[in-house]
Amino acid sequence: MYNQPFTSKRAPIYQDIPDEQWNDWRWQFKHRLNSVEEFENLFPLTESEKKALSAKNLFRVEVTPYFASLMDPSDENDPIRRQVIPTHLEMVDFTGEMEDSLAEDRHSPVPGLVHRYPDRALMLVTTQCATYCRYCTRSRIVGDPLATFSRKDTEAQLDYIRRTPQIRDVLLSGGDPLTLPLKRLEKLLKDLRNIPHVEIIRIGSRVPVFMPQRIEQELCDMLQQFHPLWLNIHVNHPNEITKELSEACDRLTRAGIPLGNQSVLLAGINDCVHIQRKLVRDLVRMRVRPYYLYQCDLVHGVGHFRTPVGKGIEIIEGLRGHTSGFAVPTYVIDAPGGGGKIPMSPNYFLSQSDHKIVLRNYEGYICNYEEPQTYHPHDAAHCSFCQEQSLELGQAGISGILDGKQMSIEPTGFTQVHLRSEGIHRLRLNPKKWLPKGIGSDQDILEETSN
């Protein structure tokens, strides 16, 4: 076993709290800090922090005593402190910001359910968190007790999933699902497991990071009834990885739950190759696989956290080849307007000819890879997997072109823009002239052409 254990910290103000209380997640939740006076019991606040904490209508502030104890009281730029204590910069507008930058509400057929991708859906099951991140993508609803999702909303979400057989993967998020009462969470998981076409259930949670005391054996025993169940935690900086978090992750993995990590690239917090390298190495020590590194979203109040995309590319360049392959996350931009996650990476593909490609590795070593001269394409007509593929209902995208389902993807109004005459030209009388043989459905193309 690796012989350098993670450490534990407790702020001096909490040293006299009995262990049975400190290790009780209910005590941690009840004693969250949210005011100037409470934070100044731990360390002096800056004028910027005081101004933000005293402002009206600011995104909710709550920090567990455990997580507050991880901050360096002498460092006003401490990476943990900057994630959860607001500054006046949250009140400064930046170009490109939106209330709902990912257009989740546009992709919500019922309240709280986001169906953006063909075969999976996101269920927002609560608006409450153990601690509130200052860069929260869903700050428009998260933290607002009046915006929480009712049992009626949850039932509507479940009903939509029942009626949509293409959904095979459901992600529970919010807010944080692990702040729900145990019985309510268990019922929700049972209801999902009773839907035949739901294969995978995932939970996104920062509770193990903010309040690892919540990951009790009782919770783990309940969760392991609903396999295959996956859980992604959210660690942004190595200083968040403690003995308590490591033990919480160990309980979850021993319950058979695969763990991943999602980080957000944040200016002044983790925008450093060496910080990120330490982070991913410590994560895999806890059997947590780095999953995504997100570019910061374009939501109100977070412009000061954003970095250039080039910084993320630089970080991936400093990870690939410099640490284990499974420890390198996928760097993504969650596209503004609801386009979904778009992976970004350094360019390892340099050039190509009709029979070879030119590649480079992390060291700058350049080589060519010889392409096969006699490749027999896959025979889709005699492949049972191809014949039984699931429908993606208009979302096949580039893969649909490669798969022969369509010949092009056209912007809205493309055909109308290119109709160069007011009437039907004699050369355009027969729309079958534009039917590509063997691609897509003739009826679909005829209908599209005639519209």
C-alpha positions in Angstrom: 0.0 0.0 0.0 1.2 3.5 -0.8 2.8 4.8 2.4 2.1 8.6 2.1 -1.5 9.0 3.6 -3.6 12.0 3.0 -3.9 14.4 6.0 -6.8 15.8 8.0 -7.3 19.4 9.1 -9.6 21.2 11.5 -9.6 24.9 12.1 -8.6 26.1 15.6 -12.1 27.4 16.3 -13.4 23.8 16.0 -10.8 22.0 18.0 -13.1 21.7 21.1 -16.0 20.2 19.1 -16.4 16.6 20.1 -15.4 14.1 17.4 -18.9 12.5 17.4 -20.3 15.9 16.4 -17.6 16.9 14.0 -18.0 13.6 12.2 -21.8 13.9 12.0 -22.8 15.3 8.6 -26.0 16.7 10.1 -23.9 18.8 12.5 -21.8 19.9 9.5 -24.9 20.9 7.5 -26.5 22.7 10.4 -23.4 24.8 11.2 -22.6 26.0 7.8 -21.0 29.5 7.6 -22.6 32.3 5.5 -22.0 35.7 7.1 -19.1 38.1 7.6 -19.1 37.5 11.3 -18.9 33.7 11.0 -16.1 33.8 8.4 -14.1 36.3 10.5 -14.0 33.8 13.3 -11.7 31.8 11.1 -9.7 34.6 9.3 -9.9 38.2 8.4 -11.9 38.9 5.3 -10.9 41.3 2.5 -13.0 44.4 1.7 -14.0 42.8 -1.5 -15.3 39.7 0.3 -17.1 41.8 2.9 -18.8 43.8 0.1 -20.0 40.7 -1.6 -21.2 39.0 1.5 -23.2 42.1 2.4 -24.7 42.5 -1.0 -28.4 41.8 -1.7 -29.6 39.2 -4.2 -26.1 37.6 -4.4 -25.9 33.8 -5.2 -26.3 31.9 -1.9 -23.3 31.4 0.4 -23.0 28.3 2.6 -19.8 26.6 3.6 -19.4 23.5 5.8 -17.0 23.9 8.8 -15.1 20.9 7.4 -14.5 22.6 4.1 -13.7 26.0 5.6 -11.1 24.3 7.8 -9.1 23.4 4.6 -8.4 27.0 3.8 -5.1 28.7 4.7 -6.2 31.5 7.0 -3.2 33.6 6.1 -3.8 33.5 2.3 -6.6 35.6 0.9 -6.0 33.9 -2.5 -6.3 30.4 -1.0 -7.6 28.2 -3.8 -10.4 26.7 -1.6 -11.4 30.0 -0.2 -11.7 31.5 -3.7 -14.1 28.7 -4.8 -16.7 29.3 -2.1 -16.4 32.8 -0.6 -17.6 35.6 -3.0 -15.8 38.8 -3.9 -17.1 42.0 -5.5 -16.1 40.6 -8.9 -19.3 38.5 -8.9 -21.1 41.8 -9.4 -19.1 42.7 -12.5 -20.6 41.9 -15.9 -18.4 40.3 -18.6 -18.9 39.9 -22.3 -20.8 36.8 -23.3 -22.4 35.9 -20.0 -25.9 34.4 -19.9 -28.4 33.3 -17.3 -28.7 29.8 -18.8 -25.6 29.5 -20.9 -26.1 25.8 -21.7 -29.8 26.3 -22.7 -30.9 23.6 -20.3 -34.3 25.1 -19.9 -34.8 25.0 -23.7 -34.0 21.2 -23.7 -36.4 20.5 -20.8 -39.6 18.7 -21.9 -40.8 18.7 -18.2 -39.5 20.8 -15.3 -36.1 19.7 -14.1 -35.4 17.2 -16.8 -32.9 18.0 -19.5 -32.9 15.7 -22.6 -30.0 17.1 -24.7 -28.3 13.9 -26.0 -30.2 11.1 -27.8 -29.8 8.2 -25.3 -29.4 10.0 -21.9 -31.2 12.4 -19.7 -30.3 14.7 -16.8 -32.6 14.8 -13.8 -32.4 17.8 -11.5 -33.7 16.5 -8.3 -32.9 19.3 -5.9 -31.6 22.8 -5.8 -29.8 22.4 -2.5 -26.0 21.8 -2.0 -23.9 21.2 1.0 -21.7 24.2 -0.1 -22.2 26.6 -3.0 -19.5 27.0 -5.7 -19.1 30.6 -6.8 -18.9 29.5 -10.5 -22.1 27.4 -10.4 -23.5 26.8 -13.9 -27.1 26.6 -12.4 -26.9 29.6 -10.2 -30.2 30.7 -11.7 -32.0 28.1 -9.7 -29.5 26.4 -7.3 -29.6 27.6 -3.7 -33.1 29.1 -4.0 -35.5 27.2 -1.7 -38.4 28.6 -3.7 -37.1 27.0 -6.9 -36.7 23.5 -5.6 -38.3 20.5 -7.4 -41.4 19.0 -5.9 -42.4 15.3 -5.8 -44.8 16.2 -8.6 -42.0 17.5 -10.8 -39.9 14.3 -10.0 -42.9 12.1 -11.1 -43.2 14.1 -14.3 -39.5 13.5 -15.0 -39.9 9.8 -14.4 -43.0 9.6 -16.5 -41.1 11.3 -19.4 -38.3 8.7 -19.1 -40.8 5.9 -19.0 -42.3 7.2 -22.3 -39.0 7.7 -24.0 -37.4 4.3 -24.6 -34.3 5.7 -26.3 -33.1 6.9 -22.8 -30.8 4.3 -21.4 -28.6 6.5 -19.1 -29.9 8.8 -16.4 -27.8 11.3 -14.5 -29.0 12.7 -11.2 -27.8 16.1 -10.4 -29.2 19.4 -9.1 -28.1 20.9 -6.7 -26.7 17.8 -5.1 -28.6 14.5 -4.9 -26.7 13.3 -1.9 -28.3 16.1 0.2 -31.7 14.4 -0.2 -33.1 12.3 2.7 -31.9 8.7 2.4 -35.5 7.3 1.9 -36.3 9.8 -0.8 -33.1 9.1 -2.7 -33.7 5.4 -2.4 -37.3 5.7 -3.8 -36.0 7.7 -6.7 -33.4 5.0 -7.5 -36.0 2.3 -7.2 -38.3 4.1 -9.6 -35.5 4.4 -12.1 -34.5 0.8 -11.8 -38.1 -0.3 -12.5 -37.9 1.3 -15.9 -36.8 -1.5 -18.2 -34.8 0.6 -20.8 -32.8 2.5 -18.2 -29.4 0.6 -18.1 -27.2 3.1 -16.3 -27.8 5.4 -13.3 -25.2 8.1 -12.5 -25.0 10.6 -9.7 -23.1 13.9 -9.8 -22.2 15.0 -6.3 -19.8 17.3 -4.5 -21.0 16.1 -1.1 -18.0 13.8 -0.7 -15.7 16.8 -1.1 -17.7 19.4 1.0 -19.1 17.0 3.6 -17.4 13.5 3.5 -19.1 12.6 6.7 -22.3 12.1 4.7 -20.8 9.1 3.0 -21.9 6.7 5.8 -22.0 3.0 5.4 -25.8 3.1 5.5 -25.7 5.3 2.4 -23.2 3.0 0.6 -25.3 0.0 1.4 -28.4 1.6 0.0 -26.6 2.7 -3.2 -25.1 -0.6 -4.0 -28.6 -2.1 -4.4 -29.0 -0.2 -7.7 -26.0 -1.3 -9.8 -24.9 -0.5 -12.4 -24.5 2.9 -10.6 -21.7 5.4 -11.2 -20.8 8.5 -9.2 -18.8 11.5 -10.3 -17.3 13.7 -7.6 -15.9 17.3 -8.2 -12.4 18.1 -7.0 -10.6 21.2 -8.4 -7.4 21.4 -6.4 -5.1 18.9 -4.6 -5.7 20.8 -1.3 -9.3 19.4 -1.3 -8.0 15.9 -1.1 -7.9 14.8 2.5 -8.0 11.8 4.7 -11.7 12.2 5.1 -12.4 12.4 1.4 -10.1 9.4 0.7 -12.0 7.3 3.3 -15.4 8.4 1.8 -14.2 7.4 -1.7 -12.9 4.1 -0.3 -16.4 3.3 1.2 -18.0 4.1 -2.2 -15.6 1.9 -4.2 -15.9 -1.0 -1.8 -19.6 -0.8 -2.4 -18.8 -1.4 -6.1 -19.4 2.2 -7.3 -17.0 3.4 -10.0 -15.9 6.9 -9.3 -14.9 9.7 -11.7 -13.9 13.3 -11.2 -15.1 16.4 -12.9 -13.0 19.6 -12.5 -13.6 23.2 -13.7 -10.6 25.1 -15.0 -10.5 28.3 -12.8 -8.2 31.3 -13.1 -6.0 31.7 -10.1 -7.1 28.3 -8.6 -6.0 25.5 -10.8 -4.8 27.1 -14.1 -1.4 25.5 -13.7 0.0 22.3 -15.3 1.8 21.3 -12.1 -1.3 21.8 -9.9 -3.4 19.7 -12.4 -0.7 17.0 -12.5 -0.7 16.7 -8.7 -4.5 16.7 -8.7 -4.9 13.8 -11.2 -2.2 11.8 -9.5 -3.8 12.2 -6.1 -7.2 11.3 -7.5 -6.1 8.0 -9.0 -4.5 7.2 -5.6 -8.0 7.3 -4.2 -9.3 5.1 -7.1 -11.0 8.1 -8.7 -10.5 8.4 -12.4 -10.3 12.0 -13.9 -13.2 12.3 -16.3 -13.7 15.9 -17.5 -11.8 19.2 -17.2 -14.4 21.8 -18.0 -13.8 25.2 -19.5 -15.7 27.7 -17.2 -19.2 28.3 -18.5 -20.5 31.7 -19.6 -22.9 32.3 -16.6 -23.4 35.5 -14.7 -20.9 36.4 -12.1 -18.1 34.0 -13.1 -16.2 36.0 -15.7 -13.2 36.5 -13.3 -12.8 32.7 -13.1 -12.5 32.2 -16.9 -9.2 31.4 -18.6 -8.3 31.4 -22.3 -9.0 28.0 -24.0 -5.3 27.9 -24.7 -4.6 27.4 -21.0 -6.6 24.2 -21.0 -4.8 23.0 -24.1 -1.5 23.7 -22.4 -2.6 21.7 -19.3 -3.6 18.6 -21.4 -0.3 18.9 -23.2 1.4 18.8 -19.8 -0.6 15.7 -18.8 -0.6 13.5 -21.9 2.6 11.4 -21.8 3.7 12.9 -18.4 1.3 10.8 -16.3 -0.7 7.6 -16.7 -3.1 7.7 -19.7 -6.1 6.9 -17.5 -5.3 10.0 -15.4 -5.7 12.4 -18.2 -9.2 14.0 -18.2 -11.0 15.1 -21.4 -10.9 18.8 -21.7 -14.3 20.1 -22.9 -16.2 23.2 -23.6 -19.9 22.8 -22.8 -21.1 24.7 -25.9 -23.1 27.9 -25.2 -26.6 27.7 -26.5 -27.0 24.0 -25.7 -24.5 22.3 -28.2 -23.3 19.9 -25.6 -19.7 19.0 -24.6 -17.1 19.6 -27.3 -13.7 18.0 -26.6 -10.6 20.1 -27.0 -7.0 18.8 -27.2 -3.5 19.5 -28.5 -3.0 18.7 -32.2 -1.2 15.4 -32.4 -2.3 14.8 -36.0 0.0 16.8 -38.3 -0.7 15.7 -41.9 -1.8 12.9 -44.2 -1.6 11.5 -47.7 -3.6 8.8 -49.5 -1.7 6.1 -47.7 -0.1 7.5 -44.5 -0.6 9.9 -41.7 2.0 12.0 -39.9 1.8 12.2 -36.1 3.7 13.7 -33.2 4.0 12.6 -29.6 4.2 14.6 -26.3 8.0 15.0 -26.7 7.7 16.4 -30.3 8.8 13.1 -31.8 7.3 12.9 -35.4 6.5 9.7 -37.2 4.4 8.4 -40.0 1.8 5.6 -39.7 1.3 3.6 -42.9 -2.4 3.2 -43.8 -3.6 -0.2 -45.2 -3.7 -0.5 -49.0 -6.3 -3.2 -49.0 -9.1 -2.5 -46.6 -12.5 -4.1 -47.0 -15.2 -1.9 -45.5 -17.4 -3.2 -42.8 -20.5 -4.9 -44.3 -23.3 -3.1 -42.5 -26.0 -5.0 -44.5 -24.9 -8.3 -42.8 -24.2 -6.9 -39.3 -26.8 -7.5 -36.7 -25.6 -4.6 -34.6 -26.0 -2.2 -37.5 -29.5 -3.5 -38.3 -30.6 -3.1 -34.6 -29.1 0.3 -34.0 -31.2 2.6 -31.8 -32.9 5.7 -33.3 -31.4 9.1 -32.5 -34.3 11.1 -33.8 -32.5 13.8 -35.8 -29.4 14.0 -33.5 -27.1 11.6 -35.5 -25.0 14.6 -36.6 -21.6 14.0 -38.2 -21.8 10.3 -37.3 -25.1 10.1 -39.3 -23.2 11.4 -42.4 -20.4 8.8 -41.9 -23.0 6.1 -41.3 -24.8 6.9 -44.6 -28.0 8.2 -43.0 -27.7 11.6 -44.7 -25.6 13.4 -47.1 -25.4 16.9 -45.5 -26.3 18.9 -42.5 -27.9 22.2 -43.5 -28.4 25.4 -41.5 -32.0 26.5 -41.0 -33.3 28.2 -44.1 -30.4 26.9 -46.3 -32.7 25.6 -49.0 -34.8 28.7 -49.1 -31.8 31.0 -49.3 -30.6 29.1 -52.4 -33.9 29.2 -54.3 -32.8 31.8 -56.9 -36.1 32.2 -58.7 -39.6 33.1 -57.5 -41.4 30.3 -59.2 -40.5 26.6 -59.8 -37.7 26.5 -62.5 -38.1 23.9 -65.1 -34.8 22.3 -64.1 -36.1 21.9 -60.6 -39.4 20.2 -61.4 -38.3 16.8 -60.3 -36.9 16.7 -56.7 -35.7 13.2 -57.2 -32.7 14.7 -59.0 -31.2 15.4 -55.6 -31.7 12.0 -54.2 -28.3 10.4 -53.4 -28.4 6.7 -54.0 -28.0 4.6 -50.9 -28.0 7.5 -48.4 -30.9 8.2 -46.0 -34.6 7.7 -46.8 -36.0 8.7 -50.2 -39.2 9.9 -48.5 -37.3 12.1 -46.0 -35.3 13.8 -48.7 -38.4 14.3 -50.9 -40.3 15.9 -48.1 -37.3 18.1 -47.2 -36.9 19.2 -50.8 -40.6 20.0 -51.3 -40.9 22.2 -48.1 
